[in-house]
């Protein structure tokens, strides 16, 4: 049996590597297309662009690894069935479920590796990629100003433009400008517009500050303190220093805050527990506020009182009474209602926050252990339709992927809104496909197809029979079925 085990595992290795390469390459091309607009025109070096794509790879592998397992299972068992090797094994008295035993063991080890991958490597690369993209977005392409265009220029690492520069002609070789207009918004209390016949650009030694030396122009200025005052001053030479607009990529400290997809399992669990702890504190505060408010309301607004609320001290000599519709509310009643509504809103926000972290926590495990489910469901489909060939592999893979990830995304959305429990929402696709896989494994030993059957016509007939079975009329006694 060791020879058979090695043979089965070897039959899966080549399809797995091929499908992993193809799927990863396709998604990488899609990533390149989406990132191209962000990276273009930033004057980035090849090393930085390569770093972006390398950091994007783990996120893609988290999706393509389970997909490659399903493709390899479908392809390997489809080939075994089409070449009558499955029939030969049955004739030798070997249970087909026995063939899945080494694959399940290998899938379990693979799933354990994916748990480590999703817990340790993936959050760190996601965090590094986010920081790098933010740094690239902040990078100011000052040396690539466009002619006859209003070019925004940010300073000091701010994403908001403080200068707008327009030039009729820009000579890149000599950094000379012609017919320059600069809108200076660096000082909120002073709006200036600078016109110049010509100018030159230059950077300081550290390539962080931009200097503009303008010639033969004038400055229009309006003072916010006295908007009616308009000042125009002429100059032969004027110098502007724009700090922090260099064309150098400045890296952000890695200790920046993280989103849920940039956290490890321990971080996600800690954040969820902290949110739950805050919810318990809000409940205790709401109970204390409600008890105090009820005591004061029962005392009546006309008797005068003063009391201490856990959040503020309330003092009333006689609460003014106001009519609202058919009911009468005093200030204390309305204030108690506002406090209760505020605490309820904060509790709902914390509950959604805890659910969001738990969703990501369970998703890391669910996607990792999906490889076992894909192995169990791929084998019965391939053996049942041996003549499907590559078309079966592609069609079944796309169908299973689409249903699985649609269920995962839909469950994540519902769980984030606290409509479902996070673990149910994330594990539901695995559970549903597992039941289908077990049903297929029960029927895998039945000789329902051979190399002459089990093609596309057989598949369509099986699907049509399965879908119309609930609507069939039950035969009457004595009537032929």
C-alpha positions as CSV (number, residue, x, y, z in Angstrom):
1,X,0.0,0.0,0.0
2,X,3.0,2.3,0.4
3,X,3.5,2.1,-3.3
4,X,-0.1,3.1,-3.9
5,X,0.1,5.9,-1.5
6,X,3.2,7.3,-3.1
7,X,1.6,6.9,-6.5
8,X,-1.6,8.8,-5.4
9,X,0.4,11.7,-3.9
10,X,2.7,11.9,-6.9
11,X,-0.3,12.1,-9.2
12,X,-1.5,15.2,-7.3
13,X,1.9,17.0,-7.1
14,X,2.3,18.1,-10.7
15,X,-1.4,19.3,-11.1
16,X,-1.1,21.2,-7.8
17,X,2.1,23.0,-8.7
18,X,0.8,23.8,-12.2
19,X,-2.6,25.1,-11.0
20,X,-1.0,27.1,-8.2
21,X,1.4,28.8,-10.7
22,X,-1.4,29.6,-13.1
23,X,-3.9,30.8,-10.6
24,X,-1.3,32.9,-8.7
25,X,-0.1,34.4,-12.0
26,X,-3.6,35.3,-13.1
27,X,-4.4,37.0,-9.8
28,X,-1.0,38.7,-9.8
29,X,-1.7,40.2,-13.2
30,X,-5.0,41.5,-11.8
31,X,-3.1,43.0,-8.9
32,X,-0.6,44.6,-11.2
33,X,-3.4,46.2,-13.2
34,X,-5.1,47.6,-10.1
35,X,-1.8,48.9,-8.6
36,X,-0.5,50.4,-11.9
37,X,-2.5,53.6,-11.6
38,X,-1.2,54.1,-8.0
39,X,2.4,53.4,-8.9
40,X,2.5,55.2,-12.3
41,X,4.0,58.7,-12.3
42,X,5.6,58.4,-8.9
43,X,9.2,58.0,-10.1
44,X,9.6,54.8,-8.1
45,X,12.7,52.6,-8.4
46,X,12.4,49.0,-9.6
47,X,13.2,47.7,-6.1
48,X,10.2,49.6,-4.6
49,X,7.8,48.3,-7.3
50,X,9.1,44.8,-6.9
51,X,8.6,45.1,-3.1
52,X,4.9,46.0,-3.7
53,X,4.3,42.9,-5.8
54,X,6.3,40.6,-3.4
55,X,4.2,41.9,-0.5
56,X,1.0,41.3,-2.5
57,X,2.0,37.7,-3.1
58,X,1.0,36.2,0.4
59,X,-2.5,37.6,0.1
60,X,-2.9,36.0,-3.3
61,X,-1.4,32.7,-2.1
62,X,-4.0,32.6,0.8
63,X,-6.6,32.3,-1.9
64,X,-4.9,30.2,-4.5
65,X,-3.5,27.5,-2.2
66,X,-6.9,26.0,-1.4
67,X,-8.0,26.5,-5.0
68,X,-4.9,24.6,-6.2
69,X,-5.7,21.7,-3.9
70,X,-9.2,21.3,-5.4
71,X,-7.9,21.5,-9.0
72,X,-5.2,18.9,-8.3
73,X,-7.7,16.5,-6.7
74,X,-10.2,16.8,-9.5
75,X,-7.5,16.4,-12.2
76,X,-5.8,13.4,-10.5
77,X,-8.9,11.4,-9.8
78,X,-10.4,12.3,-13.2
79,X,-7.3,10.9,-14.9
80,X,-7.3,7.8,-12.7
81,X,-11.0,7.1,-13.6
82,X,-10.6,7.9,-17.3
83,X,-7.6,5.4,-17.6
84,X,-9.6,2.7,-15.8
85,X,-7.2,2.6,-12.9
86,X,-10.1,3.2,-10.5
87,X,-11.9,0.1,-12.0
88,X,-8.7,-1.9,-11.6
89,X,-8.4,-0.9,-8.0
90,X,-12.1,-1.9,-7.4
91,X,-11.5,-5.2,-9.0
92,X,-8.5,-5.8,-6.7
93,X,-10.8,-5.3,-3.7
94,X,-9.4,-1.9,-2.7
95,X,-12.0,0.6,-1.3
96,X,-11.8,3.9,-3.1
97,X,-12.1,5.7,0.2
98,X,-8.8,4.1,1.1
99,X,-7.2,6.2,-1.6
100,X,-8.3,9.4,0.2
101,X,-6.6,8.5,3.5
102,X,-3.1,9.7,2.6
103,X,-4.6,12.7,0.9
104,X,-6.6,13.7,4.0
105,X,-3.4,13.3,6.1
106,X,-1.5,15.4,3.7
107,X,-4.3,18.0,3.6
108,X,-4.4,18.1,7.4
109,X,-0.6,18.9,7.5
110,X,-1.1,21.4,4.7
111,X,-4.0,23.0,6.6
112,X,-1.8,23.3,9.7
113,X,0.8,25.1,7.6
114,X,-1.8,27.4,6.3
115,X,-2.9,28.3,9.8
116,X,0.6,29.4,10.6
117,X,0.8,31.2,7.2
118,X,-2.4,33.1,7.9
119,X,-1.5,33.8,11.5
120,X,2.2,34.9,11.2
121,X,3.2,35.7,7.7
122,X,0.0,37.1,6.1
123,X,-0.8,39.8,8.7
124,X,2.8,41.2,8.7
125,X,2.9,41.4,4.9
126,X,-0.5,43.0,4.7
127,X,0.6,45.6,7.2
128,X,3.8,46.2,5.4
129,X,2.0,46.5,2.1
130,X,-0.5,49.0,3.5
131,X,2.2,51.2,4.9
132,X,4.2,51.1,1.7
133,X,1.1,52.0,-0.4
134,X,0.4,54.9,2.0
135,X,4.0,56.1,1.7
136,X,3.8,55.9,-2.1
137,X,0.5,57.8,-2.1
138,X,2.1,60.6,-0.1
139,X,5.2,60.7,-2.3
140,X,5.1,63.9,-4.3
141,X,6.2,63.6,-7.9
142,X,7.6,67.1,-8.0
143,X,10.0,66.4,-10.8
144,X,7.2,65.2,-13.1
145,X,5.1,68.4,-13.2
146,X,2.9,68.7,-16.3
147,X,2.9,71.7,-18.6
148,X,-0.2,73.9,-18.8
149,X,-1.8,72.0,-15.9
150,X,-2.5,73.0,-12.4
151,X,-0.2,70.7,-10.4
152,X,-1.0,70.2,-6.7
153,X,2.0,70.2,-4.4
154,X,1.8,68.9,-0.8
155,X,4.3,69.7,1.9
156,X,5.3,68.2,5.2
157,X,3.9,64.7,4.3
158,X,0.4,66.1,4.3
159,X,-2.0,64.6,1.7
160,X,-3.6,68.0,1.3
161,X,-2.1,70.3,-1.3
162,X,-0.8,73.6,0.0
163,X,0.5,74.9,-3.3
164,X,-0.8,74.8,-6.9
165,X,1.7,75.4,-9.7
166,X,1.0,76.1,-13.3
167,X,3.6,76.7,-16.0
168,X,3.2,77.1,-19.7
169,X,6.5,75.4,-20.4
170,X,8.7,73.1,-18.3
171,X,12.2,72.3,-19.4
172,X,13.1,69.1,-17.6
173,X,16.8,69.2,-18.6
174,X,17.5,72.6,-17.0
175,X,14.5,72.7,-14.5
176,X,13.4,76.0,-16.0
177,X,9.8,77.3,-16.0
178,X,8.0,79.8,-18.2
179,X,4.9,81.8,-17.5
180,X,4.5,80.6,-13.9
181,X,1.4,80.9,-11.7
182,X,1.5,79.7,-8.1
183,X,-1.5,79.6,-5.8
184,X,-0.1,79.8,-2.3
185,X,-2.5,78.2,0.4
186,X,0.2,77.4,2.9
187,X,-1.0,80.1,5.3
188,X,-4.8,79.8,6.1
189,X,-4.9,83.4,7.0
190,X,-3.3,84.7,3.8
191,X,-4.2,83.8,0.3
192,X,-1.6,84.7,-2.3
193,X,-1.3,84.3,-6.1
194,X,2.2,84.6,-7.5
195,X,2.8,85.4,-11.2
196,X,6.2,85.2,-12.8
197,X,7.7,85.5,-16.3
198,X,10.2,82.6,-15.6
199,X,11.7,80.6,-12.9
200,X,14.0,77.7,-11.9
201,X,13.5,74.6,-9.7
202,X,16.1,73.1,-7.4
203,X,16.2,70.7,-4.4
204,X,18.3,70.9,-1.3
205,X,21.1,68.5,-0.6
206,X,18.8,66.0,1.2
207,X,16.3,66.1,-1.7
208,X,13.5,67.0,0.7
209,X,12.8,70.7,0.1
210,X,11.9,72.4,-3.2
211,X,13.2,75.9,-4.0
212,X,11.6,78.0,-6.7
213,X,13.4,81.1,-7.9
214,X,11.0,83.3,-9.8
215,X,11.9,86.3,-12.0
216,X,10.0,89.4,-13.1
217,X,6.6,89.0,-11.6
218,X,4.1,90.2,-9.0
219,X,2.1,88.9,-6.0
220,X,-1.6,89.4,-5.4
221,X,-2.5,89.1,-1.7
222,X,-5.7,89.4,0.3
223,X,-5.6,89.5,4.1
224,X,-8.4,87.6,5.8
225,X,-8.4,90.1,8.7
226,X,-9.2,92.9,6.3
227,X,-10.8,91.3,3.1
228,X,-11.4,94.7,1.6
229,X,-7.6,95.3,1.4
230,X,-5.9,94.1,-1.8
231,X,-2.1,94.3,-2.1
232,X,-0.1,93.9,-5.3
233,X,3.7,93.9,-5.0
234,X,6.2,93.6,-7.9
235,X,9.5,91.8,-7.8
236,X,12.5,91.2,-10.0
237,X,13.5,88.0,-8.2
238,X,11.4,86.0,-5.6
239,X,12.4,82.8,-3.8
240,X,9.9,80.2,-2.4
241,X,10.9,77.3,-0.2
242,X,8.5,74.3,-0.1
243,X,9.4,72.0,2.7
244,X,8.9,68.3,2.6
245,X,8.0,67.9,-1.1
246,X,11.0,65.9,-2.2
247,X,10.8,63.0,-4.6
248,X,12.2,60.6,-2.0
249,X,10.1,57.8,-0.5
250,X,9.7,58.3,3.2
251,X,8.9,55.1,5.1
252,X,6.3,55.1,7.9
253,X,7.1,53.4,11.2
254,X,5.8,49.8,11.3
255,X,4.3,50.5,14.8
256,X,1.3,52.2,13.1
257,X,-2.2,51.0,13.9
258,X,-3.5,47.8,12.3
259,X,-6.7,46.8,10.7
260,X,-8.3,43.4,11.4
261,X,-6.6,41.8,8.3
262,X,-3.2,42.9,9.6
263,X,-3.6,41.2,13.0
264,X,-2.5,37.8,14.2
265,X,-4.9,35.3,15.9
266,X,-3.7,36.5,19.3
267,X,-4.3,40.1,18.4
268,X,-7.8,39.5,17.1
269,X,-8.7,37.5,20.2
270,X,-7.4,40.2,22.4
271,X,-9.3,43.0,20.6
272,X,-12.5,41.0,20.7
273,X,-12.2,40.4,24.4
274,X,-11.4,44.0,25.1
275,X,-14.5,45.1,23.2
276,X,-16.6,42.6,25.1
277,X,-15.2,43.9,28.4
278,X,-16.1,47.5,27.4
279,X,-19.7,46.2,26.6
280,X,-20.0,44.8,30.1
281,X,-18.8,48.1,31.6
282,X,-21.4,50.0,29.5
283,X,-24.2,47.6,30.6
284,X,-23.2,48.1,34.3
285,X,-23.1,51.9,33.7
286,X,-26.5,51.8,32.0
287,X,-28.0,49.8,34.8
288,X,-26.7,52.3,37.4
289,X,-27.9,55.3,35.4
290,X,-31.4,53.7,34.9
291,X,-31.8,53.0,38.6
292,X,-30.8,56.5,39.6
293,X,-33.0,58.1,36.9
294,X,-36.0,56.0,38.0
295,X,-35.5,57.0,41.6
296,X,-35.4,60.7,40.7
297,X,-38.4,60.5,38.4
298,X,-40.5,58.8,41.0
299,X,-39.5,61.6,43.5
300,X,-41.3,64.0,41.1
301,X,-40.2,67.2,39.5
302,X,-42.1,69.4,41.8
303,X,-40.3,68.4,45.1
304,X,-36.8,69.6,44.1
305,X,-33.8,67.5,44.5
306,X,-30.1,67.1,43.6
307,X,-28.4,63.9,42.8
308,X,-25.2,62.5,41.5
309,X,-25.2,60.6,38.3
310,X,-22.2,58.3,37.4
311,X,-21.6,60.5,34.4
312,X,-22.6,64.0,35.6
313,X,-24.2,65.7,38.6
314,X,-27.8,66.8,38.1
315,X,-29.3,69.6,40.1
316,X,-33.0,70.7,39.9
317,X,-35.1,72.9,42.0
318,X,-38.1,72.5,39.9
319,X,-37.9,70.9,36.4
320,X,-39.8,72.9,33.8
321,X,-42.6,70.8,32.2
322,X,-43.0,70.7,28.5
323,X,-45.8,69.2,26.4
324,X,-45.0,66.9,23.5
325,X,-48.0,65.4,21.7
326,X,-50.2,63.8,24.3
327,X,-47.4,63.2,26.8
328,X,-45.6,65.4,29.3
329,X,-41.8,65.1,29.7
330,X,-39.6,66.9,32.1
331,X,-35.9,67.7,31.6
332,X,-34.8,64.8,33.7
333,X,-36.8,62.2,31.8
334,X,-35.4,63.5,28.5
335,X,-31.9,63.5,29.8
336,X,-32.2,60.0,31.0
337,X,-33.5,59.0,27.6
338,X,-30.5,60.7,25.9
339,X,-28.0,58.9,28.2
340,X,-29.6,55.5,27.6
341,X,-29.6,56.1,23.8
342,X,-26.0,57.1,23.9
343,X,-24.9,54.1,25.9
344,X,-27.0,51.8,23.6
345,X,-25.3,53.2,20.5
346,X,-21.9,52.8,22.0
347,X,-22.7,49.2,23.0
348,X,-23.9,48.4,19.5
349,X,-20.7,49.9,18.0
350,X,-18.5,47.8,20.3
351,X,-20.6,44.7,19.5
352,X,-20.0,45.2,15.8
353,X,-16.3,45.8,16.5
354,X,-16.0,42.6,18.5
355,X,-17.9,40.7,15.8
356,X,-15.6,42.1,13.1
357,X,-12.5,40.8,14.9
358,X,-14.0,37.4,15.6
359,X,-15.1,37.1,11.9
360,X,-11.5,37.5,10.8
361,X,-10.3,35.2,13.6
362,X,-12.6,32.3,12.4
363,X,-11.9,33.1,8.7
364,X,-8.2,32.4,9.1
365,X,-9.1,28.9,10.4
366,X,-12.0,28.2,8.0
367,X,-10.0,29.0,4.9
368,X,-7.1,26.9,6.1
369,X,-9.1,23.8,6.9
370,X,-11.1,24.2,3.6
371,X,-8.4,22.2,1.9
372,X,-9.6,19.0,3.6
373,X,-13.1,19.7,2.4
374,X,-12.0,20.3,-1.1
375,X,-10.1,17.0,-1.2
376,X,-13.2,15.1,0.1
377,X,-15.6,16.7,-2.4
378,X,-13.2,16.7,-5.4
379,X,-12.7,12.9,-5.5
380,X,-16.3,11.8,-5.8
381,X,-17.0,14.4,-8.5
382,X,-14.0,13.3,-10.6
383,X,-14.8,9.5,-10.2
384,X,-18.5,10.0,-11.0
385,X,-17.7,11.8,-14.3
386,X,-14.5,10.3,-15.6
387,X,-14.8,11.6,-19.1
388,X,-15.2,15.2,-18.1
389,X,-11.5,15.9,-18.7
390,X,-10.1,19.3,-18.3
391,X,-13.5,20.9,-18.9
392,X,-14.8,19.1,-15.8
393,X,-11.9,20.3,-13.7
394,X,-12.4,23.9,-14.8
395,X,-16.2,23.9,-14.5
396,X,-16.3,22.1,-11.1
397,X,-13.5,24.3,-9.7
398,X,-15.1,27.6,-10.8
399,X,-18.5,26.4,-9.5
400,X,-17.2,25.3,-6.1
401,X,-14.9,28.4,-5.7
402,X,-17.8,30.7,-6.6
403,X,-20.2,29.2,-4.2
404,X,-17.7,28.8,-1.4
405,X,-16.3,32.4,-1.5
406,X,-19.8,33.9,-2.1
407,X,-20.9,32.1,1.1
408,X,-17.8,33.3,2.9
409,X,-18.2,37.0,1.8
410,X,-22.0,36.9,2.5
411,X,-21.4,35.4,5.9
412,X,-18.8,38.0,6.7
413,X,-21.1,40.8,5.8
414,X,-24.0,39.4,8.0
415,X,-21.6,38.6,10.9
416,X,-20.1,42.1,10.8
417,X,-23.7,43.5,11.3
418,X,-24.2,41.0,14.2
419,X,-27.0,39.2,12.2
420,X,-25.1,35.9,12.6
421,X,-22.6,34.4,15.0
422,X,-19.1,34.9,13.6
423,X,-18.1,31.2,13.8
424,X,-21.4,30.1,12.1
425,X,-21.0,32.6,9.3
426,X,-17.4,31.6,8.6
427,X,-17.7,27.8,9.1
428,X,-21.1,27.4,7.3
429,X,-19.5,27.0,3.8
430,X,-17.1,24.3,5.1
431,X,-20.0,22.5,6.9
432,X,-22.3,22.5,3.8
433,X,-19.6,21.3,1.5
434,X,-18.5,18.7,4.0
435,X,-22.0,17.1,4.1
436,X,-22.0,17.1,0.3
437,X,-18.6,15.5,0.3
438,X,-19.7,12.7,2.7
439,X,-22.8,12.1,0.6
440,X,-20.6,11.7,-2.4
441,X,-18.1,9.4,-0.6
442,X,-21.0,7.1,0.4
443,X,-21.9,6.8,-3.3
444,X,-18.3,6.6,-4.6
445,X,-18.1,2.8,-4.4
446,X,-21.2,2.4,-6.6
447,X,-20.4,1.5,-10.2
448,X,-22.5,4.3,-11.8
449,X,-20.1,5.2,-14.6
450,X,-17.3,3.8,-16.7
451,X,-14.9,5.1,-19.3
452,X,-17.8,4.9,-21.8
453,X,-20.0,7.1,-19.7
454,X,-19.6,9.8,-17.1
455,X,-19.3,12.6,-19.7
456,X,-21.1,15.9,-19.9
457,X,-24.4,14.4,-21.0
458,X,-24.3,12.2,-17.9
459,X,-23.5,15.2,-15.7
460,X,-26.4,17.3,-17.1
461,X,-28.7,14.3,-16.7
462,X,-27.6,13.9,-13.0
463,X,-28.1,17.6,-12.3
464,X,-31.5,17.7,-13.9
465,X,-32.5,14.5,-12.0
466,X,-31.3,16.0,-8.7
467,X,-33.1,19.3,-9.2
468,X,-36.5,17.8,-10.4
469,X,-36.6,15.0,-7.7
470,X,-38.5,17.1,-5.1
471,X,-41.3,17.9,-7.7
472,X,-41.9,14.3,-8.8
473,X,-45.3,12.8,-8.1
474,X,-45.1,9.8,-5.8
475,X,-46.5,6.7,-7.6
476,X,-49.8,5.3,-6.4
477,X,-50.0,1.8,-4.9
478,X,-50.0,-0.7,-7.8
479,X,-48.7,1.9,-10.2
480,X,-45.4,1.4,-11.9
481,X,-42.7,3.7,-10.6
